[in-house]
Amino acid sequence: MVTVQRAIEAQGIPTTLITLDVEQSSLMRPPRAIHPMQFQFGHSLGKPHDKQTQMKVLMAALEQLTIKQEPGQIHEIHFPSYNQ
């Protein structure tokens, strides 16, 4: 996935990876990435039909576009609404 991300970035379009597998993703050193903590695999944006959490995850991912950072940093973010 990071290869696609790098190709898009090479065209001048910034991207943010949303990853649940921090170990694997950190090996690829993505340009920007967030890790929604304690999310189950298959729930990258949150549980099905949980629009509130899904929107929070998307907004957190978009916020990364405004922050200057080094490739390979994966920001762990807790979303309390996911566990409810």
C-alpha positions as CSV (number, residue, x, y, z in Angstrom):
1,M,0.0,0.0,0.0
2,V,2.8,2.4,0.8
3,T,4.2,1.9,-2.7
4,V,0.9,3.3,-4.1
5,Q,1.1,6.1,-1.5
6,R,4.6,7.0,-2.6
7,A,3.5,7.1,-6.3
8,I,0.7,9.4,-5.5
9,E,3.0,11.6,-3.4
10,A,5.4,11.7,-6.3
11,Q,2.7,13.4,-8.4
12,G,2.4,16.1,-5.8
13,I,-0.7,14.8,-4.0
14,P,-0.2,14.4,-0.2
15,T,-1.5,11.2,1.4
16,T,-2.1,9.8,4.8
17,L,-2.0,6.1,5.6
18,I,-4.6,4.7,8.1
19,T,-3.0,1.5,9.4
20,L,-3.9,-1.2,11.9
21,D,-0.6,-3.0,11.4
22,V,1.9,-0.6,12.9
23,E,4.8,-3.1,12.8
24,Q,4.4,-3.9,9.1
25,S,3.7,-0.3,8.1
26,S,6.6,1.1,10.0
27,L,9.0,-1.0,7.9
28,M,7.7,0.8,4.8
29,R,8.2,4.3,6.3
30,P,5.0,5.9,5.0
31,P,5.1,9.7,4.4
32,R,2.3,10.2,6.9
33,A,0.3,7.7,8.9
34,I,-2.1,7.2,11.8
35,H,-2.9,4.2,13.8
36,P,-6.4,4.1,15.4
37,M,-5.5,2.3,18.6
38,Q,-7.4,-0.8,19.6
39,F,-9.3,-1.1,16.4
40,Q,-10.0,-4.6,15.1
41,F,-8.6,-5.6,11.7
42,G,-11.2,-4.8,9.1
43,H,-12.3,-1.7,11.0
44,S,-9.8,0.8,9.8
45,L,-12.3,3.6,10.0
46,G,-14.3,2.2,12.9
47,K,-17.2,-0.2,13.2
48,P,-19.8,-0.5,10.5
49,H,-22.5,2.2,10.6
50,D,-20.5,4.2,13.2
51,K,-20.5,7.4,11.3
52,Q,-19.3,9.5,14.2
53,T,-16.1,7.5,14.8
54,Q,-15.5,7.1,11.0
55,M,-15.7,10.9,10.6
56,K,-13.3,11.4,13.5
57,V,-10.8,8.9,12.0
58,L,-11.0,10.6,8.6
59,M,-10.5,14.1,10.1
60,A,-7.5,12.9,12.1
61,A,-6.0,11.5,8.9
62,L,-6.6,14.7,7.0
63,E,-5.1,16.7,9.9
64,Q,-1.8,14.9,9.3
65,L,-1.6,16.8,6.0
66,T,-1.2,20.0,7.9
67,I,1.7,18.8,10.0
68,K,5.3,18.8,8.8
69,Q,6.8,15.4,9.7
70,E,9.5,12.9,8.8
71,P,8.6,9.8,6.9
72,G,8.0,6.7,9.0
73,Q,6.2,8.4,11.9
74,I,3.0,6.6,12.7
75,H,0.8,8.6,15.1
76,E,-1.2,6.5,17.5
77,I,-4.6,8.0,18.1
78,H,-7.2,6.8,20.6
79,F,-10.9,7.1,19.6
80,P,-13.0,6.5,22.7
81,S,-16.2,6.3,20.7
82,Y,-14.9,3.1,19.1
83,N,-15.1,1.2,22.3
84,Q,-18.6,2.2,23.3
